[in-house]
Amino acid sequence: MVGNGMMGAGTTWLTMADGQQLFLRDWSGRAAHDAVLIVHGLGEHSGRYESLAKWFVTHGYAVRSYDQRGHGRTPGQRGALRHSDDLLKDLAAVYENYAASFGKRPLLLGHSMGGLIAVRAVLDGLVEPPGLVLSSPALRSYEALWLRRLAAVLARVLPNLPLRNGLPAEALSHDAKVVEEYRSDPLRTGWITPRLAEFIFRAGASSIADAWRLPVSTLLLVAGSDRLVDPSGSHDFANGAWATKRLTSRFFDTLFHELFNETETGRHQVLAQLTEWLRRLPTMSGQ
């Protein structure tokens, strides 16, 4: 890695207003001209994005990611929130801290639940990135209506009841190595709570409804064979955001949920679309 100017990942902690500490990872090169903040999905953690981070570093970006509440090395009950908007406030705090330390506003990239959190934060005006990348965003789930209604009830009476999230690991990627590493990852969690589930269901529906007011240039990457989140949510979001002229949508019919962790041919297709979108993104210099 010395030849491409890669530097190792650094780690630190950031304390939120309510005292919650978040675990942060940074990757940087010797000549980063821009930055990107990556927001991970349900049950995983920032360390699973090292390959993508290194790809960005080789393209001139510094990269930060963080373990969300209830995930990874960040302390606290797994899959739990104190308040329904905790993840949005956390993202805003991490983003502003990173923008201040780097000297300009970073690009924002969110995967799955992280994509939902990223787009909801942008729609709410909590963050104003120069560009937004959504990878298999959790805008709609496959859960039955009765289960979504039950989550809303339990979020009021038993908000932090531990429940299995039921995510099918074999549907993450066509790459068997990715699936096995996920299953054996000691930082992975299989838990979710009603308050977090209700947030995901509610924020997904509201984000689709608010797509018409998307304020920033956005790349939407959708796995057509996704079995973890329902890609119809991304289709409806794309239809709603069409009039803004800010959305670029790319659908990959045969790929599974983790587009950046697919087998080499599929991953190459996804990264090619990301490269082209970044090339056409209005310059981030001077922000």
LOVEX-34165 format. One line per 10 residues: their letters; for each residue x, y, z of C-alpha. Coordinates in steps of 0.25 Angstrom, whole numbers, plus 2048, in hexadecimal, padded with zeros to 3 digits. Layout:
a) X Y Z; ...
***
This chain:
mvgngmmgag) 800 800 800; 80C 809 801; 80C 80C 7F2; 7FE 812 7F2; 800 81B 7FE; 7F7 813 807; 7F8 816 816; 7F2 80D 821; 7E5 80E 828; 7E5 816 834
ttwltmadgq) 7DA 815 83F; 7D4 81F 849; 7C8 822 851; 7BE 82D 850; 7B4 830 85C; 7A6 834 858; 79E 83F 860; 797 834 869; 7A4 82E 86D; 7A4 822 863
qlflrdwsgr) 7B2 81F 85D; 7B3 81B 84F; 7BF 813 849; 7C5 81A 83D; 7CE 814 832; 7D6 81D 828; 7DE 819 81C; 7E6 824 814; 7F0 825 809; 7FC 82F 808
aahdavlivh) 7F4 838 7FE; 7E5 837 801; 7DE 843 7FA; 7D0 83F 7FF; 7CA 836 80A; 7BE 82C 80B; 7B7 828 818; 7B1 81A 817; 7A5 815 81F; 7A4 806 821
glgehsgrye) 797 7FE 822; 78F 7F6 82C; 797 7EB 834; 7A5 7EF 82E; 7B0 7F9 831; 7BA 803 82B; 7C5 7F8 82A; 7BD 7F1 81F; 7C0 7FD 815; 7CF 7FC 815
slakwfvthg) 7D0 7F8 806; 7C6 803 802; 7CE 80D 80A; 7DB 809 804; 7D5 80A 7F6; 7D1 819 7F9; 7DF 81C 7FF; 7E5 817 7F2; 7DB 821 7EB; 7E0 82D 7F3
yavrsydqrg) 7D6 82C 7FF; 7D8 82C 80E; 7CD 823 814; 7C6 822 822; 7BC 818 827; 7B7 815 834; 7B0 80A 83C; 7A1 80F 83F; 79A 80D 84C; 798 7FF 850
hgrtpgqrga) 7A2 7FA 845; 7B1 7F6 844; 7BB 7FC 84F; 7B1 807 853; 7AC 804 861; 79E 801 865; 793 7F7 863; 793 7F1 855; 789 7F6 84B; 783 800 855
lrhsddllkd) 780 80F 856; 77D 819 861; 775 821 858; 76F 81F 84A; 777 829 843; 785 826 84A; 78B 820 83D; 788 82D 835; 78E 836 840; 79A 82D 841
laavyenyaa) 79C 82E 832; 79B 83D 832; 7A5 83E 83E; 7AF 835 837; 7AD 83C 82A; 7AF 84A 82F; 7BB 845 837; 7C2 83F 82B; 7BF 84B 822; 7C5 854 82D
sfgkrplllg) 7D2 84C 82E; 7D3 849 81F; 7D1 858 81B; 7C5 855 811; 7B8 84E 811; 7BA 83F 80E; 7B2 836 804; 7A8 82E 80B; 7A6 81F 808; 79C 816 80F
hsmggliavr) 799 807 80E; 78C 800 811; 788 806 81E; 793 80F 81D; 78E 814 810; 780 816 816; 786 81E 821; 78F 826 818; 783 82A 80E; 77A 82D 81A
avldglvepp) 784 836 820; 786 83E 813; 777 83F 811; 776 845 81F; 781 84F 81C; 78A 849 827; 795 847 81E; 799 84E 811; 7A3 846 809; 7A8 849 7FB
glvlsspalr) 7A3 83C 7F7; 79C 82F 7FC; 79E 821 7F8; 793 817 7FC; 796 808 7FC; 78A 7FE 7FD; 783 808 806; 779 803 810; 76E 80B 80B; 764 7FF 80B
syealwlrrl) 765 7F2 812; 75E 7E4 80F; 758 7E4 81D; 749 7E2 81D; 740 7EE 820; 73B 7E7 82D; 74A 7E6 832; 74D 7F4 82F; 740 7F8 837; 745 7EF 842
aavlarvlpn) 752 7F6 842; 74C 803 844; 744 7FE 850; 750 7F8 856; 758 804 854; 74F 80B 85E; 74E 801 869; 75B 7F8 867; 764 801 85F; 771 7F9 862
lplrnglpae) 76C 7EB 862; 777 7E3 85B; 772 7DC 84F; 779 7D4 844; 77B 7DC 837; 779 7D0 82E; 783 7D5 823; 786 7CA 81A; 796 7CA 819; 796 7C1 80C
alshdakvve) 78F 7CC 805; 799 7D7 808; 7A2 7D4 7FC; 7A5 7C9 7F1; 7B3 7C8 7F7; 7B3 7BD 801; 7BF 7C3 808; 7B8 7CF 80B; 7AC 7C7 811; 7B6 7BF 819
eyrsdplrtg) 7BD 7CB 81F; 7B0 7D1 822; 7AB 7C5 82A; 7B8 7C4 832; 7BA 7D3 834; 7BA 7D5 844; 7B6 7E3 842; 7A9 7DF 83A; 79C 7E0 842; 78F 7D8 83F
witprlaefi) 787 7E1 848; 77D 7EC 846; 773 7F3 84F; 764 7F8 84C; 769 806 84D; 773 804 842; 76A 7FC 83A; 75F 806 83A; 769 811 837; 76D 809 82A
fragassiad) 75F 807 826; 75A 815 828; 767 81C 823; 766 813 816; 758 817 813; 75A 826 816; 767 826 80D; 75F 821 801; 754 82B 803; 75E 836 804
awrlpvstll) 767 832 7F8; 761 83D 7F0; 769 847 7F8; 777 840 7F7; 780 84C 7F9; 78E 846 7F5; 794 83F 7E9; 792 830 7ED; 796 823 7E7; 78C 817 7EA
lvagsdrlvd) 792 809 7E9; 788 7FE 7E9; 789 7EF 7EA; 77E 7E9 7E2; 77F 7DB 7E8; 780 7E1 7F7; 779 7D8 801; 77C 7E1 80D; 775 7EE 809; 76A 7EF 7FF
psgshdfang) 770 7F6 7F2; 762 7FB 7EF; 765 806 7F9; 770 80B 7F1; 768 80A 7E4; 75D 813 7EB; 768 81D 7F1; 76E 81E 7E3; 760 821 7DD; 75D 82B 7E7
awatkrltsr) 76B 832 7E6; 76B 832 7D7; 766 841 7D6; 771 846 7DE; 77B 842 7D3; 785 83F 7DF; 784 830 7DF; 78C 826 7D7; 787 818 7D8; 78E 80B 7D5
ffdtlfhelf) 787 7FE 7D6; 78F 7F1 7D6; 784 7E6 7D4; 78C 7D9 7D8; 795 7DF 7E3; 792 7DD 7F2; 791 7E6 7FD; 7A0 7EA 800; 7A3 7F0 7F3; 7B1 7F4 7F7
netetgrhqv) 7B4 7E6 7FC; 7AF 7DF 7F0; 7B7 7D5 7E7; 7C2 7DC 7DF; 7B9 7DE 7D2; 7AE 7E4 7DA; 7B6 7EC 7E3; 7BD 7F2 7D6; 7B0 7F6 7D0; 7AC 7FD 7DD
laqltewlrr) 7B9 804 7DF; 7B9 808 7D0; 7AC 80F 7D2; 7B1 816 7DF; 7BE 81B 7D7; 7B5 821 7CC; 7AC 828 7D6; 7B8 82E 7DE; 7BE 832 7D1; 7B1 83A 7CD
lptmsgq) 7AF 83F 7DB; 7B0 84E 7DC; 7BE 852 7E2; 7BF 851 7F1; 7CB 85A 7F1; 7CA 867 7FA; 7BE 862 803
***
